[in-house]
Amino acid sequence: MGRLLHDALLVTLTGPAGVGKSRLALEIAGQAQRGRRFEAAVVRLRQVTDAIELRQRVMRTLDGLTSATAQHGSGPGNTSHLLVLDDCEHILDECGLLLGQLLPLRGPLKVLATSREPLRLPGEAVFSVTGLATPLGDGHAALAGCLRSYAVRLFLDRARAVVPGFQLTEANAAQIGEICRRLDGLPLPIEMAARLTGVFPLSEIVARLDDPLSLLTSGWRLADDRHQSLRASLEWGYDLLSPPEQSLFRKLSVLPGGFGADEAATLVGHADEASDVPDLLVALRAKSLIVPCAEQDGPARFRLLECIRSHGHERLVAEKEDTAAYERMTAWLTTLSAPLQEQAVVHPATLRRLAEERGNLEHLLRRLDDDTDERQHLLAGALAAVELSRGPSEDAAQLVSDVLSRTPEASRYSSIALEGMAAFAAWRGDLGTALRHSGRAVEVERGYDRHPLLGRLLLLRSALLAMANEREDAVTDLKERFRISHHLHDETLTALCRSGLAWHQLQDGDLRSAERTIAEALPLLRTRIPPRQLRMTLVTAGMVALEQGDLPAAEAYFAESLRSCTDHLREAVVAIEGLAVTAARAYQFGKGLQLIEAATRIGGGTSWGGSWWRERIQTARAAALKGLTTSRVDAALTAGKLMRHRHVLSIALGSESNGTPIGTAVDTPLSRREQDVVTLVVQGLSNRQMAARMHVSVRTVETHLRHIRTTLGLRSRAHIAAWAAERQIARASSIA
């Protein structure tokens, strides 16, 4: 900011209501004056409504600055004047005209303005003020994320003003983080929410944030009217919009998941008005009402901050435009989801496009209340497809289930929703429910002449039947899938059929055919489907390599499968098991035993591979138990049961997981060398093996172990492994 003031005569701070533009401007002016770089003065323009009053206030303030400079003994050429114009948005033209006259004539003068949009004057430097940093929504590390968040720090400071001694704890970190995230890090609403801690528990504040405008009304008593409540602050900006801008702003409020120009035009409803949408989006962006979506790749995409969206939706309902807006939204998302019933294997481009609308799909499904609208089944299936392609959540699964339970099952789209429910159930390990839903989906779909969708449903049911060891029925479905793929000339579906065939050939002991079949399928599938959908084909390839005794190839296939879904290890259980069996066959018994235990815990005791695969896991486990001493078995079993997500990846993939080096996760009372010893204990190495790895004597290793047990108050190697697992200590890279 100092550089901007140095280089430009006019700097404008822009940003949405409640982001703290005025507070920042006052802080900048105070620092500049304390540093004797400027004589600063503030002109508040909230009540100014015409050019004459504006000129009078500004000139009077400038005269005061000149007098102050003379009193301090500084000549006019030695000290610059900094004029802060606060709240310019309602008189932009008047401010522009006045500053256009003053700035060229008063050399020492600098102007710092605050406005929801730029003044658009020559030489103006614009600084966009954004919300404070909020913690990521990571349930495993909520406290650590909150400790690094400036938004949380502000919340705590204001909460302590009404509840002395209020503290951030592991118990309340997730709720405080949720409050700050849902308020987009905006200081004004965060302060208002924090002051409610003297009245409501945090859980109730979170629940009430569904209607933030009614909740956040506790502004400072001495503040101006628009800072007395969040609604008043937003109304002030809304009244400054033109009627077309107000209309589009209201309609965009039905899209909490973001939007581009095409989506916005769809909501307008009239072709002649739709042509104006790009210009209106530019205007709304300039007025800080919409912001660019983060990490976008492709056409521009925007979103409304949640508080601003709530205000727009309130006005939409007041204007009785909500029914029409939601109908246009439903029709548009239905068209976008139509490829789900037209494609035997959903194209990655379709999934990417639907993934962009995930938030809008979820919002609409929660909003729709017409139980007879069969489009809900298609939209629910679209949400399930998105979730399953990126890592499913229980909330999404429940929402799809709710749609099926409240609407008649028999519809032209119901098989797509049932497909999603079957996949969700399989993800949870509920194989019986998954088979029931997939069977019903196939039964419903046979009533329609839609071969691509039927082929996809048979693909799912065949895999589920194989998991349930119902191989005869699985092969029957497989044969029908082959017939459909040949009829459709669909190479991708045919390749997926080959992947399933290779699995059956492998179980039949026909290793040569399995190798040939998977070799035909895998190259094509690598180019046609996303990595997450490729994971089971990679697992089959890994099993074939494992049975052939090619351990490096098996490890590579299983590791590639695991890397495709590192964010949801439940989907990767069989890949983790594959790495465990591979490690055991390579005589890495400690690693193998740990991963078997971790996979059992993550998968809840279920495995995709069926009885054939479970036999190999049990054989690997028995070999590890036999090959390790009792103390090392205890250490490996304990570590495997307690390992957290990141540590599982570290052990399974080596010193990297998803491309990120794994380092010390927490501070410990141990030295760096002692932490190396702990890492090797977790890996199941003996004292002699540790000594060789570290290039020290066995006695030195024993000394390190004794000191570690004394320092941590632990009694055995198993306790050391458990302690390390709880703290995610995995420093393999430092001792490789």
JOVENWO-V125252 format. One record per residue. RES is the residue in one small letter. SS is DSSP state (~ for helix, > for strand, _ for the rest). D_LAST is the distance of its C-alpha to the last C-alpha in Angstrom with 1 decimal. Layout:
((RES/SS/D_LAST) (RES/SS/D_LAST))
This chain:
((m/_/45.9) (g/~/47.2) (r/~/46.6) (l/~/48.6) (l/~/51.5) (h/~/51.4) (d/~/51.6) (a/_/53.9) (l/_/57.3) (l/>/56.6) (v/>/53.4) (t/>/53.6) (l/>/51.3) (t/>/51.2) (g/_/49.8) (p/_/51.0) (a/_/53.1) (g/_/51.4) (v/_/48.5) (g/_/49.7) (k/~/51.2) (s/~/54.1) (r/~/51.9) (l/~/49.5) (a/~/52.5) (l/~/54.1) (e/~/50.9) (i/~/50.6) (a/~/54.2) (g/~/53.9) (q/~/51.0) (a/~/52.9) (q/~/56.0) (r/~/54.3) (g/_/52.7) (r/_/56.2) (r/_/55.2) (f/>/57.7) (e/>/60.7) (a/>/59.8) (a/>/62.0) (v/>/61.5) (v/>/63.9) (r/>/63.4) (l/_/64.8) (r/_/64.6) (q/_/68.4) (v/_/69.4) (t/_/70.9) (d/_/72.8) (a/~/72.6) (i/~/75.3) (e/~/73.7) (l/~/70.3) (r/~/71.9) (q/~/73.8) (r/~/70.7) (v/~/68.5) (m/~/71.2) (r/~/72.1) (t/~/68.4) (l/~/68.2) (d/~/71.3) (g/~/69.8) (l/~/66.7) (t/~/69.0) (s/~/70.9) (a/~/67.8) (t/~/66.6) (a/~/70.0) (q/~/70.0) (h/_/66.7) (g/_/68.2) (s/_/66.1) (g/_/67.7) (p/_/67.1) (g/_/65.1) (n/_/62.6) (t/_/61.4) (s/>/60.4) (h/>/61.5) (l/>/59.0) (l/>/60.8) (v/>/59.0) (l/>/60.6) (d/>/59.3) (d/_/59.8) (c/_/61.1) (e/~/60.6) (h/~/64.2) (i/~/65.9) (l/~/63.6) (d/~/66.5) (e/~/68.3) (c/~/65.3) (g/~/64.7) (l/~/68.3) (l/~/68.4) (l/~/65.2) (g/~/66.1) (q/~/69.2) (l/~/67.7) (l/_/64.4) (p/_/66.0) (l/_/68.7) (r/_/66.7) (g/_/64.3) (p/_/62.6) (l/>/62.1) (k/>/58.7) (v/>/58.6) (l/>/55.9) (a/>/56.8) (t/>/55.5) (s/_/56.3) (r/_/54.9) (e/_/55.3) (p/_/55.6) (l/_/58.9) (r/_/58.5) (l/_/60.0) (p/_/59.4) (g/_/56.7) (e/>/55.4) (a/>/51.7) (v/>/50.4) (f/>/47.6) (s/>/46.6) (v/_/46.0) (t/_/43.6) (g/_/42.8) (l/_/40.4) (a/_/36.8) (t/_/36.6) (p/_/33.7) (l/_/32.0) (g/_/33.3) (d/_/30.2) (g/~/31.4) (h/~/28.1) (a/~/27.8) (a/~/31.5) (l/~/31.7) (a/~/28.8) (g/~/30.3) (c/~/33.7) (l/~/32.7) (r/_/31.6) (s/_/34.8) (y/~/37.9) (a/~/40.1) (v/~/39.2) (r/~/39.9) (l/~/43.3) (f/~/44.0) (l/~/43.2) (d/~/45.4) (r/~/48.3) (a/~/47.9) (r/~/48.1) (a/~/51.4) (v/~/52.9) (v/_/50.9) (p/_/50.1) (g/_/46.8) (f/_/45.4) (q/_/41.6) (l/_/38.6) (t/_/37.0) (e/_/34.7) (a/_/37.9) (n/_/39.5) (a/~/36.6) (a/~/36.7) (q/~/40.5) (i/~/40.5) (g/~/37.8) (e/~/40.0) (i/~/43.1) (c/~/41.5) (r/~/40.1) (r/~/43.4) (l/_/45.2) (d/_/42.9) (g/_/42.2) (l/_/45.9) (p/~/47.0) (l/~/50.6) (p/~/50.0) (i/~/47.0) (e/~/49.4) (m/~/52.0) (a/~/49.7) (a/~/48.4) (r/~/52.0) (l/~/52.6) (t/~/50.3) (g/~/53.4) (v/_/55.1) (f/_/52.7) (p/_/49.5) (l/~/46.4) (s/~/46.5) (e/~/50.0) (i/~/49.2) (v/~/46.5) (a/~/49.1) (r/~/51.8) (l/~/49.7) (d/~/50.9) (d/~/54.0) (p/~/52.8) (l/~/56.1) (s/~/58.0) (l/~/55.4) (l/_/54.7) (t/_/58.1) (s/_/57.5) (g/_/57.7) (w/_/58.7) (r/_/62.4) (l/_/63.2) (a/_/61.2) (d/_/63.2) (d/~/64.1) (r/~/61.2) (h/~/58.6) (q/_/60.4) (s/_/58.6) (l/~/56.0) (r/~/58.7) (a/~/61.0) (s/~/58.3) (l/~/57.6) (e/~/61.3) (w/~/61.8) (g/~/59.5) (y/~/60.8) (d/_/64.4) (l/_/63.5) (l/_/62.5) (s/_/65.0) (p/~/66.2) (p/~/64.1) (e/~/61.0) (q/~/61.8) (s/~/62.4) (l/~/59.0) (f/~/57.2) (r/~/58.7) (k/~/57.8) (l/~/54.2) (s/_/53.8) (v/_/53.5) (l/_/50.2) (p/_/47.6) (g/_/44.8) (g/_/45.7) (f/>/47.9) (g/_/48.6) (a/~/52.0) (d/~/52.7) (e/~/52.2) (a/~/54.3) (a/~/57.0) (t/~/57.1) (l/~/57.9) (v/~/60.8) (g/_/62.8) (h/_/65.2) (a/~/64.6) (d/~/66.5) (e/~/64.4) (a/~/61.1) (s/_/61.6) (d/_/61.4) (v/~/58.1) (p/~/55.8) (d/~/58.0) (l/~/58.0) (l/~/54.2) (v/~/54.1) (a/~/56.6) (l/~/54.8) (r/~/51.6) (a/~/53.5) (k/_/54.9) (s/_/51.4) (l/_/52.3) (i/_/49.6) (v/>/46.1) (p/>/43.7) (c/_/41.2) (a/_/37.6) (e/_/35.2) (q/_/38.0) (d/_/37.8) (g/_/41.2) (p/_/44.7) (a/_/45.2) (r/_/44.9) (f/>/46.1) (r/>/46.4) (l/_/48.6) (l/_/47.1) (e/~/47.8) (c/~/50.5) (i/~/52.2) (r/~/52.0) (s/~/53.7) (h/~/56.5) (g/~/56.9) (h/~/57.1) (e/~/59.6) (r/~/61.8) (l/~/61.3) (v/~/62.8) (a/~/65.5) (e/_/66.6) (k/_/66.5) (e/_/64.2) (d/~/61.4) (t/~/62.8) (a/~/63.2) (a/~/59.8) (y/~/58.0) (e/~/59.9) (r/~/58.9) (m/~/55.3) (t/~/55.6) (a/~/57.1) (w/~/54.5) (l/~/51.5) (t/~/53.4) (t/~/53.7) (l/~/50.0) (s/~/49.1) (a/~/51.6) (p/~/49.1) (l/~/47.6) (q/~/50.8) (e/_/51.0) (q/_/47.5) (a/_/46.3) (v/_/42.7) (v/_/42.5) (h/_/41.6) (p/~/38.5) (a/~/40.9) (t/~/43.0) (l/~/40.2) (r/~/39.0) (r/~/42.6) (l/~/43.1) (a/~/39.8) (e/~/41.3) (e/_/44.2) (r/~/42.4) (g/~/43.7) (n/~/47.2) (l/~/47.2) (e/~/46.2) (h/~/48.8) (l/~/51.5) (l/~/51.0) (r/~/51.3) (r/~/54.4) (l/_/56.3) (d/_/59.0) (d/_/61.1) (d/_/60.4) (t/_/62.2) (d/_/60.0) (e/_/58.1) (r/~/56.0) (q/~/53.9) (h/~/52.5) (l/~/51.3) (l/~/49.8) (a/~/48.1) (g/~/46.7) (a/~/45.4) (l/~/43.6) (a/~/42.1) (a/~/40.9) (v/~/39.3) (e/~/37.6) (l/~/36.3) (s/~/34.9) (r/~/32.9) (g/_/32.2) (p/_/35.3) (s/_/36.6) (e/~/39.0) (d/~/41.5) (a/~/41.8) (a/~/42.3) (q/~/45.0) (l/~/46.7) (v/~/47.0) (s/~/48.3) (d/~/50.8) (v/~/52.1) (l/~/52.7) (s/~/54.4) (r/~/56.8) (t/_/57.9) (p/_/59.6) (e/_/57.2) (a/_/59.4) (s/_/58.8) (r/_/57.7) (y/_/54.3) (s/~/53.7) (s/~/51.6) (i/~/49.0) (a/~/48.7) (l/~/48.6) (e/~/45.8) (g/~/43.8) (m/~/44.7) (a/~/43.6) (a/~/40.2) (f/~/39.8) (a/~/40.8) (a/~/38.3) (w/~/35.5) (r/~/36.7) (g/_/36.7) (d/_/40.6) (l/~/41.2) (g/~/44.9) (t/~/45.6) (a/~/43.6) (l/~/45.8) (r/~/48.9) (h/~/48.3) (s/~/47.2) (g/~/50.2) (r/~/52.5) (a/~/51.1) (v/~/51.8) (e/~/55.2) (v/~/56.1) (e/~/54.9) (r/_/57.0) (g/_/59.9) (y/_/59.0) (d/_/58.8) (r/_/55.3) (h/~/53.4) (p/~/50.1) (l/~/49.7) (l/~/50.7) (g/~/48.1) (r/~/45.4) (l/~/46.6) (l/~/46.7) (l/~/43.2) (l/~/42.1) (r/~/44.5) (s/~/43.4) (a/~/39.7) (l/~/40.9) (l/~/43.1) (a/~/40.3) (m/~/38.3) (a/_/41.4) (n/_/41.8) (e/_/45.1) (r/~/44.3) (e/~/47.9) (d/~/48.5) (a/~/45.1) (v/~/46.2) (t/~/49.6) (d/~/48.1) (l/~/45.8) (k/~/48.9) (e/~/50.7) (r/~/47.8) (f/~/47.9) (r/~/51.6) (i/~/51.2) (s/~/48.4) (h/~/50.7) (h/~/53.6) (l/~/51.8) (h/_/50.1) (d/_/46.9) (e/~/44.0) (t/~/41.4) (l/~/43.1) (t/~/43.5) (a/~/39.7) (l/~/39.0) (c/~/41.6) (r/~/39.8) (s/~/36.6) (g/~/38.5) (l/~/40.2) (a/~/37.0) (w/~/36.0) (h/~/39.4) (q/~/39.2) (l/~/35.8) (q/~/37.4) (d/_/40.4) (g/_/38.2) (d/_/39.2) (l/~/35.7) (r/~/37.0) (s/~/39.0) (a/~/36.2) (e/~/33.9) (r/~/36.8) (t/~/37.7) (i/~/34.3) (a/~/33.9) (e/~/37.2) (a/~/36.3) (l/~/32.8) (p/~/33.3) (l/~/36.4) (l/~/34.9) (r/~/31.9) (t/~/34.6) (r/~/37.0) (i/_/35.3) (p/_/32.8) (p/~/29.2) (r/~/30.0) (q/~/32.9) (l/~/31.0) (r/~/28.5) (m/~/30.7) (t/~/31.3) (l/~/27.6) (v/~/27.4) (t/~/30.2) (a/~/28.6) (g/~/25.4) (m/~/27.7) (v/~/29.6) (a/~/26.4) (l/~/25.4) (e/~/28.9) (q/_/28.7) (g/_/25.6) (d/_/23.6) (l/~/20.5) (p/~/18.4) (a/~/21.5) (a/~/22.0) (e/~/18.5) (a/~/19.2) (y/~/22.6) (f/~/21.7) (a/~/18.9) (e/~/21.5) (s/~/24.0) (l/~/22.0) (r/~/21.2) (s/_/25.0) (c/_/25.7) (t/_/22.9) (d/_/25.6) (h/_/27.5) (l/~/25.4) (r/~/28.7) (e/~/29.2) (a/~/25.8) (v/~/26.3) (v/~/26.8) (a/~/23.7) (i/~/21.7) (e/~/23.6) (g/~/23.0) (l/~/19.2) (a/~/19.8) (v/~/22.1) (t/~/19.9) (a/~/17.0) (a/~/19.8) (r/~/21.2) (a/_/17.8) (y/_/18.0) (q/_/15.2) (f/~/18.0) (g/~/16.5) (k/~/15.1) (g/~/18.4) (l/~/20.6) (q/~/19.1) (l/~/19.7) (i/~/23.1) (e/~/24.2) (a/~/23.0) (a/~/24.8) (t/~/27.9) (r/~/28.0) (i/~/27.6) (g/~/30.1) (g/_/32.6) (g/_/32.7) (t/_/33.7) (s/_/32.0) (w/_/33.1) (g/_/32.9) (g/~/35.9) (s/~/36.6) (w/~/35.2) (w/~/31.7) (r/~/32.0) (e/~/32.7) (r/~/29.4) (i/~/27.6) (q/~/29.6) (t/~/28.9) (a/~/25.1) (r/~/25.5) (a/~/27.8) (a/~/25.3) (a/~/22.6) (l/~/25.2) (k/~/26.3) (g/~/22.9) (l/_/21.7) (t/_/23.5) (t/~/25.6) (s/~/23.5) (r/~/20.4) (v/~/22.7) (d/~/24.1) (a/~/20.8) (a/~/19.6) (l/~/23.1) (t/~/23.4) (a/~/20.2) (g/~/21.2) (k/~/24.6) (l/~/23.7) (m/_/20.7) (r/_/21.8) (h/~/21.7) (r/~/18.6) (h/~/16.6) (v/~/17.8) (l/~/16.6) (s/~/13.1) (i/~/13.0) (a/~/15.1) (l/~/13.6) (g/_/9.8) (s/_/8.8) (e/>/12.2) (s/>/15.7) (n/_/18.7) (g/_/17.1) (t/>/16.3) (p/>/13.0) (i/_/12.7) (g/_/12.9) (t/_/14.8) (a/_/18.0) (v/_/20.3) (d/_/21.2) (t/_/20.8) (p/_/22.4) (l/_/19.2) (s/_/17.5) (r/~/14.1) (r/~/13.0) (e/~/15.0) (q/~/13.4) (d/~/10.0) (v/~/12.2) (v/~/13.8) (t/~/10.9) (l/~/10.3) (v/~/14.1) (v/~/14.3) (q/_/12.3) (g/_/14.9) (l/_/13.3) (s/_/16.0) (n/~/16.3) (r/~/16.0) (q/~/12.8) (m/~/11.3) (a/~/12.9) (a/~/11.5) (r/~/7.8) (m/~/8.9) (h/_/11.5) (v/_/14.3) (s/_/17.4) (v/~/18.1) (r/~/20.8) (t/~/18.5) (v/~/16.5) (e/~/20.0) (t/~/21.1) (h/~/18.4) (l/~/19.3) (r/~/23.0) (h/~/22.7) (i/~/20.9) (r/~/23.7) (t/~/26.3) (t/~/25.1) (l/~/24.9) (g/_/27.8) (l/_/26.1) (r/_/27.1) (s/_/24.5) (r/~/20.9) (a/~/22.4) (h/~/23.6) (i/~/20.3) (a/~/18.7) (a/~/21.8) (w/~/21.7) (a/~/18.1) (a/~/19.3) (e/~/22.3) (r/~/20.6) (q/_/17.9) (i/_/15.0) (a/_/11.8) (r/_/9.1) (a/~/6.0) (s/~/5.4) (s/~/5.9) (i/_/3.8) (a/_/0.0))
